[in-house]
Amino acid sequence: MTRSSKTSASTIAHDVLIIGGGSAGYAAARTAQAEGANVGIIDHGPLGGLCILRGCMPTKAMLRSSDIAALIRRAPEFGLDPTKVHANLSAIIDRKNRLIKEFTDYRVAALQHPRFTLYQEKAHFLSSTLVQVGPHQLTAKAFIIATGSVISHIPIPGLEEAGYFTSDDALELRTPPESMIVLGGGAVALELAQFFLRIGVKVSLIQRSKHILSQVDQDLTLPIETKLREEGMTIFTNTSLKQVTQSSDGQKTVHFLEQGKPRQVMATSILQALGRRPNIDSLQLEAAQVEVQKKAIVVKDTMQTSQPHIFAVGDVNGWHEIVHIAIEQGEIAGWNAVHQDQPLKKYDDRLKAQVTFTDPQMASVGLSEQECRDLSIPFLAASYPFNDHGKSLCLGELHGHVKILCHPQSGEILGGHIVGPEASELIHEIITLMHFHGTARDLLRIPHYHPTLAEILTYPAEELADQLPQLK
């Protein structure tokens, strides 16, 4: 077992102390330990981390049920006799819980491995070199903060009085509400909104920005919005929330402006899905003199904070709320924490990727068109729709398109974007190509089996290749 040492009768010393045992924290811990460090992990529990307990895994388990229900309802389209679908939300939750227990047990066993010292207590800084952990005071050569994020509570007049549930609460509902108003238009809001819609809940969604998924190019959001409306969802965009009221029979009404005009919508329940924020309130970072801006810990690309021996990874630094990026940052911080006297590794978001698991799915890697414009990066862009592609026609999946951006001279791929069937899987071809700094011509040369969804990527690649300077 990895042993800590005592610097005094009451102070326990480690080489590296990691606050948070989720995906980022565990990645940092195993990396630092593999580099020979004496590693302590502090996590007050429940052990497992956001992705496993309340994020990626439980939501995807639940979405599988609603996706199947939606496909069954399309049976006549494929020449099959229709079958009435009834969703049993309690059974869906039971299946989710069984899966999550397996994932959680695996992570807990890893955290409890004797190569680490695990402290299941809350922690806060006493200084830049000392933390209070339950009854113990711990010191280390380096600290890595990986405490994740929590639900953002947005002040909306009347919302607290009327009552609502959050994305955390949604994972435990046993009885679906009759109707629901979803506040927010990000990935979590959309995934849960479509889940409840498909199990029979009447859903209205209110998004503050001019389109859903406000951080991506609008052309990628339109197929999703179209599909949601076709399935019966009411969507309001470009809104300003004003207040929430509740009637004597329990009905809740959200009052808002839509493009400046007064509107209101009524439902039996409200899902507040207006985002998350870094979970740092209880850490007493001011005692460690760690800089915080806009409620997030400020970090360099080395994952160092304003204190060079203190690192912050994952949701706490506000860069990206994406688990594979949190893991990458954790690995960088874990290595850097042990090798502070050497050239440090740096995080590069050139290959940043994101996926929204709606139907149709939306997946992106690299730069968007808007980012290229904002950064004055020259680019060429080409798209191709799924409703003109053989395999997607056979599947009956006609919403969406693929889009590729490349440099106008070299042809190097700058970004790839897919909204449509299996986008979360297809995007990895573009990620792989970009990892090796591949070009539009490279994508065109790569053999693609026919008929497959993946071969649709060759069409925009061909269009881009035709616009590139001729090879000498």
C-alpha positions as CSV (number, residue, x, y, z in Angstrom):
1,M,0.0,0.0,0.0
2,T,1.2,3.5,-0.8
3,R,1.9,5.1,2.6
4,S,1.7,8.8,3.4
5,S,4.3,10.3,5.8
6,K,3.8,12.5,8.8
7,T,5.7,15.8,8.9
8,S,4.4,16.5,12.4
9,A,2.1,14.9,14.9
10,S,-0.9,16.2,13.0
11,T,0.2,16.8,9.4
12,I,0.2,14.1,6.8
13,A,2.4,14.6,3.7
14,H,2.0,13.3,0.1
15,D,3.8,14.0,-3.1
16,V,0.6,14.8,-4.9
17,L,-2.9,15.4,-3.4
18,I,-5.9,15.3,-5.7
19,I,-9.2,16.8,-4.6
20,G,-12.0,15.0,-6.4
21,G,-12.1,11.3,-7.6
22,G,-14.2,11.6,-10.8
23,S,-12.9,11.1,-14.3
24,A,-10.4,14.0,-14.2
25,G,-9.2,13.3,-10.7
26,Y,-8.7,9.6,-11.2
27,A,-6.8,10.2,-14.5
28,A,-4.5,12.6,-12.6
29,A,-4.1,10.1,-9.7
30,R,-3.1,7.1,-11.9
31,T,-0.8,9.2,-14.0
32,A,1.0,10.7,-11.0
33,Q,1.3,7.3,-9.3
34,A,2.7,5.7,-12.5
35,E,5.4,8.4,-12.4
36,G,6.4,7.3,-8.9
37,A,4.5,9.8,-6.8
38,N,2.9,9.1,-3.4
39,V,-0.7,10.0,-4.2
40,G,-3.6,10.9,-1.9
41,I,-7.1,11.3,-3.3
42,I,-9.7,13.3,-1.4
43,D,-13.4,12.7,-2.2
44,H,-16.2,13.0,0.3
45,G,-18.5,10.9,-1.9
46,P,-20.6,9.4,-3.2
47,L,-17.6,7.9,-5.1
48,G,-17.8,7.6,-8.9
49,G,-17.8,11.1,-10.3
50,L,-20.3,13.2,-12.2
51,C,-20.0,11.3,-15.5
52,I,-20.8,7.9,-14.0
53,L,-23.3,9.0,-11.3
54,R,-25.3,11.9,-12.9
55,G,-23.9,12.7,-16.3
56,C,-22.8,10.8,-19.4
57,M,-23.6,7.2,-18.5
58,P,-27.0,7.4,-16.8
59,T,-28.4,9.7,-19.4
60,K,-27.2,7.6,-22.3
61,A,-28.7,4.5,-20.6
62,M,-32.1,6.3,-20.4
63,L,-31.9,7.7,-23.9
64,R,-31.5,4.2,-25.3
65,S,-35.0,3.4,-24.1
66,S,-36.6,6.4,-25.6
67,D,-34.7,6.0,-28.9
68,I,-36.0,2.4,-29.2
69,A,-39.6,3.6,-28.4
70,A,-39.4,6.2,-31.2
71,L,-38.1,3.6,-33.7
72,I,-40.8,1.2,-32.8
73,R,-43.4,3.9,-33.5
74,R,-42.0,4.2,-37.0
75,A,-42.7,0.5,-37.7
76,P,-45.2,1.1,-40.6
77,E,-42.6,3.2,-42.4
78,F,-40.5,0.0,-42.8
79,G,-43.4,-2.3,-43.7
80,L,-44.0,-3.7,-40.2
81,D,-47.3,-3.9,-38.4
82,P,-47.6,-1.1,-35.8
83,T,-47.2,-1.9,-32.1
84,K,-48.4,0.4,-29.3
85,V,-45.5,1.5,-27.1
86,H,-45.9,2.2,-23.4
87,A,-42.9,3.5,-21.5
88,N,-42.4,2.3,-18.0
89,L,-40.3,5.0,-16.5
90,S,-39.7,3.1,-13.3
91,A,-38.3,0.1,-15.2
92,I,-36.1,2.4,-17.3
93,I,-34.7,3.9,-14.1
94,D,-34.1,0.4,-12.7
95,R,-32.1,-0.6,-15.8
96,K,-30.1,2.6,-15.6
97,N,-29.4,2.0,-11.9
98,R,-28.2,-1.6,-12.6
99,L,-25.7,-0.3,-15.3
100,I,-24.5,2.6,-13.2
101,K,-23.9,0.3,-10.2
102,E,-21.5,-1.8,-12.4
103,F,-19.7,1.3,-13.6
104,T,-19.5,2.8,-10.1
105,D,-18.3,-0.4,-8.5
106,Y,-15.4,-0.5,-11.0
107,R,-14.4,3.1,-10.3
108,V,-14.7,2.8,-6.5
109,A,-12.5,-0.3,-6.6
110,A,-9.9,1.7,-8.6
111,L,-10.0,4.6,-6.1
112,Q,-9.7,2.2,-3.1
113,H,-6.7,0.4,-4.6
114,P,-3.8,0.3,-2.1
115,R,-1.5,2.2,-4.5
116,F,-3.5,5.4,-3.4
117,T,-4.4,6.8,0.0
118,L,-8.1,7.6,-0.2
119,Y,-9.7,10.2,2.2
120,Q,-13.5,10.2,2.1
121,E,-13.9,13.6,3.7
122,K,-14.5,17.2,2.6
123,A,-11.5,19.4,2.0
124,H,-10.6,23.0,2.0
125,F,-7.4,25.0,1.8
126,L,-5.8,26.5,4.9
127,S,-2.9,27.9,2.8
128,S,-1.3,27.2,-0.6
129,T,0.5,24.2,0.9
130,L,-2.0,22.9,3.4
131,V,-5.5,21.5,3.3
132,Q,-7.9,20.5,6.0
133,V,-9.5,17.1,5.3
134,G,-11.9,16.0,8.0
135,P,-9.8,15.8,11.2
136,H,-6.5,15.7,9.3
137,Q,-4.3,18.4,7.9
138,L,-2.5,17.3,4.7
139,T,0.4,18.8,2.8
140,A,1.9,18.0,-0.6
141,K,4.4,19.1,-3.2
142,A,1.5,19.6,-5.6
143,F,-2.3,19.7,-5.5
144,I,-4.7,18.9,-8.3
145,I,-8.3,20.3,-8.0
146,A,-10.8,18.1,-9.8
147,T,-14.1,18.7,-8.0
148,G,-16.3,18.9,-11.1
149,S,-19.4,21.0,-11.4
150,V,-22.8,21.5,-9.8
151,I,-26.2,22.7,-11.1
152,S,-26.3,26.5,-11.7
153,H,-29.2,28.1,-9.9
154,I,-30.4,31.0,-12.0
155,P,-32.4,33.7,-10.2
156,I,-35.8,33.8,-11.9
157,P,-38.6,35.5,-10.0
158,G,-41.1,32.9,-8.7
159,L,-39.1,29.8,-9.8
160,E,-38.1,28.7,-6.4
161,E,-41.7,29.2,-5.0
162,A,-43.3,27.3,-8.0
163,G,-40.8,24.4,-7.7
164,Y,-38.8,22.6,-10.3
165,F,-36.5,19.7,-10.8
166,T,-32.9,19.6,-12.2
167,S,-31.1,17.2,-14.5
168,D,-29.9,15.4,-11.4
169,D,-33.4,14.9,-10.2
170,A,-34.6,13.8,-13.7
171,L,-32.4,10.7,-13.4
172,E,-34.5,9.4,-10.4
173,L,-38.1,10.2,-11.5
174,R,-40.3,7.2,-11.3
175,T,-43.5,8.7,-12.6
176,P,-43.4,11.0,-15.7
177,P,-45.2,14.3,-15.4
178,E,-48.1,15.1,-17.6
179,S,-46.4,18.1,-19.1
180,M,-43.0,19.8,-18.8
181,I,-41.4,23.2,-19.5
182,V,-37.7,22.8,-20.1
183,L,-35.6,25.9,-19.4
184,G,-32.5,25.8,-21.5
185,G,-31.3,24.7,-24.9
186,G,-27.9,23.1,-24.3
187,A,-27.0,19.5,-24.7
188,V,-28.4,18.3,-21.3
189,A,-31.6,20.2,-21.8
190,L,-32.2,18.8,-25.3
191,E,-31.3,15.2,-24.5
192,L,-33.7,15.1,-21.5
193,A,-36.4,17.1,-23.3
194,Q,-36.4,14.6,-26.1
195,F,-36.3,11.6,-23.7
196,F,-39.4,12.8,-21.9
197,L,-41.1,13.8,-25.1
198,R,-40.6,10.2,-26.5
199,I,-42.0,8.6,-23.4
200,G,-45.2,10.5,-23.6
201,V,-44.7,13.8,-21.8
202,K,-45.9,17.1,-23.5
203,V,-42.8,19.2,-23.7
204,S,-42.2,22.9,-24.3
205,L,-38.6,24.2,-24.4
206,I,-37.5,27.8,-23.8
207,Q,-34.0,28.8,-25.0
208,R,-32.6,32.3,-24.3
209,S,-30.3,32.4,-27.4
210,K,-31.4,32.8,-31.0
211,H,-31.0,29.0,-31.6
212,I,-30.6,25.9,-29.5
213,L,-27.0,24.7,-28.9
214,S,-26.0,28.4,-29.0
215,Q,-22.2,27.6,-29.1
216,V,-22.3,25.8,-32.5
217,D,-23.0,27.0,-36.0
218,Q,-26.7,27.4,-36.5
219,D,-26.9,25.2,-39.6
220,L,-26.0,22.3,-37.3
221,T,-28.9,23.0,-34.9
222,L,-31.7,23.4,-37.5
223,P,-32.0,19.6,-38.3
224,I,-32.3,18.9,-34.5
225,E,-34.9,21.6,-34.0
226,T,-36.9,20.4,-37.1
227,K,-36.9,16.8,-35.8
228,L,-38.0,17.9,-32.3
229,R,-40.8,20.0,-33.7
230,E,-41.9,17.1,-35.9
231,E,-42.1,14.9,-32.8
232,G,-44.4,17.4,-31.1
233,M,-42.1,19.6,-29.0
234,T,-42.9,23.3,-28.8
235,I,-39.7,25.3,-29.0
236,F,-39.2,29.0,-28.2
237,T,-35.9,30.7,-29.0
238,N,-34.5,34.2,-28.6
239,T,-36.3,34.6,-25.3
240,S,-35.9,36.5,-22.0
241,L,-37.3,34.8,-18.9
242,K,-39.4,37.1,-16.7
243,Q,-41.1,35.1,-14.0
244,V,-42.8,31.9,-13.0
245,T,-46.2,31.6,-11.3
246,Q,-48.2,28.7,-10.0
247,S,-51.9,28.3,-9.9
248,S,-54.0,26.7,-7.1
249,D,-54.2,23.4,-9.0
250,G,-50.4,23.2,-9.2
251,Q,-50.0,24.3,-12.8
252,K,-46.8,26.3,-13.4
253,T,-46.7,29.1,-15.9
254,V,-43.4,30.6,-17.3
255,H,-43.7,34.2,-18.4
256,F,-41.2,35.4,-21.0
257,L,-40.5,37.6,-24.0
258,E,-40.0,35.9,-27.3
259,Q,-38.2,38.3,-29.7
260,G,-39.5,41.1,-27.5
261,K,-43.1,39.9,-27.4
262,P,-44.8,38.8,-24.2
263,R,-45.5,35.0,-24.1
264,Q,-46.4,32.4,-21.6
265,V,-46.5,28.6,-21.4
266,M,-48.1,26.3,-18.8
267,A,-47.2,22.8,-17.6
268,T,-47.4,20.6,-14.5
269,S,-43.6,20.6,-14.0
270,I,-40.4,22.6,-14.9
271,L,-37.0,21.2,-15.7
272,Q,-34.4,23.8,-14.9
273,A,-31.5,22.9,-17.3
274,L,-29.8,26.3,-17.6
275,G,-26.3,24.8,-17.1
276,R,-23.7,23.9,-14.5
277,R,-20.9,25.8,-12.8
278,P,-17.6,24.9,-11.2
279,N,-17.9,23.1,-7.8
280,I,-15.4,25.3,-5.9
281,D,-17.5,27.1,-3.3
282,S,-16.3,25.1,-0.3
283,L,-12.6,24.9,-1.2
284,Q,-11.7,28.3,0.3
285,L,-9.4,29.0,-2.6
286,E,-8.7,32.5,-1.3
287,A,-6.7,30.9,1.5
288,A,-4.5,29.3,-1.2
289,Q,-4.4,32.5,-3.2
290,V,-5.7,30.7,-6.3
291,E,-7.2,33.1,-8.9
292,V,-10.8,32.7,-9.8
293,Q,-12.6,34.6,-12.6
294,K,-16.3,34.2,-13.6
295,K,-16.7,31.5,-10.9
296,A,-14.0,29.3,-12.6
297,I,-10.4,28.6,-11.6
298,V,-8.0,30.3,-13.9
299,V,-5.5,27.9,-15.5
300,K,-2.7,28.0,-18.0
301,D,-2.4,25.4,-20.8
302,T,-0.2,23.4,-18.4
303,M,-3.2,23.2,-16.1
304,Q,-1.4,25.3,-13.5
305,T,-3.3,27.9,-11.5
306,S,-2.0,31.2,-10.3
307,Q,-0.1,29.0,-7.8
308,P,2.3,26.9,-10.0
309,H,2.1,23.9,-7.7
310,I,-1.7,23.9,-7.7
311,F,-3.4,22.5,-10.8
312,A,-7.1,22.5,-11.8
313,V,-8.6,20.1,-14.3
314,G,-12.0,19.3,-15.8
315,D,-15.2,21.3,-15.1
316,V,-13.6,23.5,-12.4
317,N,-11.5,25.5,-14.9
318,G,-14.5,26.3,-17.1
319,W,-12.8,25.4,-20.4
320,H,-14.9,22.5,-21.5
321,E,-17.6,20.4,-19.7
322,I,-16.6,17.3,-21.6
323,V,-15.3,14.2,-19.9
324,H,-12.7,13.0,-22.4
325,I,-11.1,16.5,-22.2
326,A,-11.3,16.4,-18.4
327,I,-9.4,13.1,-18.5
328,E,-6.8,14.5,-20.9
329,Q,-6.3,17.5,-18.6
330,G,-6.0,15.2,-15.6
331,E,-3.3,13.2,-17.3
332,I,-1.4,16.4,-18.2
333,A,-1.7,17.7,-14.6
334,G,-0.7,14.4,-13.1
335,W,2.5,14.3,-15.1
336,N,3.3,17.9,-14.6
337,A,2.7,17.7,-10.9
338,V,5.5,15.1,-10.6
339,H,7.9,16.8,-13.1
340,Q,7.6,20.4,-12.1
341,D,11.4,20.8,-12.7
342,Q,11.1,19.7,-16.3
343,P,9.4,21.2,-19.5
344,L,5.7,20.8,-18.8
345,K,3.1,19.1,-21.0
346,K,0.4,21.4,-22.4
347,Y,-3.2,21.0,-23.3
348,D,-4.0,21.7,-27.0
349,D,-7.7,22.1,-27.9
350,R,-7.0,21.7,-31.6
351,L,-8.9,18.3,-31.5
352,K,-11.6,19.4,-29.1
353,A,-14.7,17.4,-29.8
354,Q,-18.3,17.5,-28.5
355,V,-21.4,15.4,-29.0
356,T,-25.1,16.0,-28.3
357,F,-27.0,12.7,-28.1
358,T,-30.3,13.9,-29.4
359,D,-31.9,12.3,-32.5
360,P,-30.4,13.3,-34.8
361,Q,-27.1,13.4,-33.0
362,M,-24.7,16.4,-33.4
363,A,-20.9,15.9,-33.3
364,S,-18.1,18.3,-33.9
365,V,-14.3,18.4,-33.8
366,G,-12.0,21.3,-34.3
367,L,-13.0,24.8,-35.4
368,S,-16.5,25.9,-36.4
369,E,-17.1,28.5,-39.2
370,Q,-17.9,31.1,-36.6
371,E,-14.7,30.4,-34.7
372,C,-12.7,30.7,-37.9
373,R,-14.3,34.1,-38.6
374,D,-13.7,35.3,-35.1
375,L,-10.0,34.2,-35.2
376,S,-9.5,35.5,-38.8
377,I,-8.5,32.0,-39.9
378,P,-9.0,31.5,-43.7
379,F,-11.1,28.4,-44.5
380,L,-13.1,26.5,-47.1
381,A,-16.3,24.8,-46.1
382,A,-18.4,22.1,-47.9
383,S,-21.5,20.2,-46.8
384,Y,-23.6,17.2,-48.0
385,P,-27.1,16.2,-46.8
386,F,-28.1,12.8,-45.5
387,N,-31.3,12.9,-47.4
388,D,-29.3,12.5,-50.6
389,H,-27.1,9.6,-49.4
390,G,-27.8,6.0,-50.2
391,K,-27.3,4.3,-46.8
392,S,-29.2,7.0,-44.8
393,L,-32.1,6.7,-47.3
394,C,-32.1,2.9,-46.6
395,L,-32.2,3.6,-42.9
396,G,-34.8,6.2,-43.2
397,E,-32.6,8.7,-41.4
398,L,-32.9,11.9,-43.5
399,H,-32.3,14.7,-41.1
400,G,-29.0,16.5,-41.1
401,H,-25.8,16.8,-43.0
402,V,-22.0,16.6,-42.8
403,K,-19.7,19.7,-43.0
404,I,-15.9,19.8,-43.3
405,L,-13.7,22.9,-43.0
406,C,-10.2,23.0,-44.5
407,H,-7.4,25.4,-45.1
408,P,-7.7,27.0,-48.5
409,Q,-4.1,26.4,-49.5
410,S,-2.8,23.3,-47.7
411,G,-6.2,21.6,-47.5
412,E,-5.5,20.5,-43.9
413,I,-8.8,19.7,-42.1
414,L,-9.6,22.5,-39.6
415,G,-12.9,21.1,-38.4
416,G,-15.6,18.5,-39.0
417,H,-19.2,18.7,-38.1
418,I,-22.0,16.0,-38.4
419,V,-25.6,16.3,-37.5
420,G,-27.4,13.1,-38.4
421,P,-27.5,9.3,-37.8
422,E,-24.6,7.9,-35.7
423,A,-22.8,11.3,-35.7
424,S,-21.1,10.4,-32.4
425,E,-19.4,7.4,-34.1
426,L,-18.8,9.0,-37.5
427,I,-16.9,12.0,-36.1
428,H,-14.0,9.8,-35.0
429,E,-12.9,9.4,-38.7
430,I,-12.4,13.2,-38.8
431,I,-10.8,13.2,-35.4
432,T,-8.3,10.5,-36.5
433,L,-7.6,12.4,-39.8
434,M,-7.0,15.7,-37.9
435,H,-4.8,13.9,-35.4
436,F,-2.4,13.2,-38.2
437,H,-2.9,16.7,-39.8
438,G,-4.7,15.1,-42.8
439,T,-6.1,17.0,-45.7
440,A,-9.3,17.0,-47.7
441,R,-7.4,15.1,-50.4
442,D,-6.4,12.5,-47.8
443,L,-10.0,12.0,-46.8
444,L,-11.0,11.6,-50.5
445,R,-8.3,9.0,-51.0
446,I,-9.2,6.8,-48.0
447,P,-11.3,3.8,-49.2
448,H,-14.8,3.8,-47.9
449,Y,-17.0,0.7,-48.0
450,H,-20.3,1.0,-49.8
451,P,-23.0,1.3,-48.7
452,T,-22.1,2.9,-45.4
453,L,-22.9,6.1,-43.6
454,A,-19.2,7.0,-43.4
455,E,-18.8,7.3,-47.2
456,I,-20.9,10.5,-47.0
457,L,-17.8,12.3,-45.8
458,T,-16.1,11.8,-49.2
459,Y,-18.6,14.1,-50.9
460,P,-17.7,17.3,-49.1
461,A,-14.1,16.2,-49.3
462,E,-14.3,16.0,-53.1
463,E,-15.9,19.4,-53.3
464,L,-13.1,20.9,-51.2
465,A,-10.3,19.1,-53.1
466,D,-11.6,20.6,-56.3
467,Q,-11.1,24.1,-54.8
468,L,-7.6,23.5,-53.6
469,P,-4.5,24.6,-55.6
470,Q,-3.4,22.0,-58.1
471,L,-0.6,19.8,-56.9
472,K,2.7,20.2,-58.7
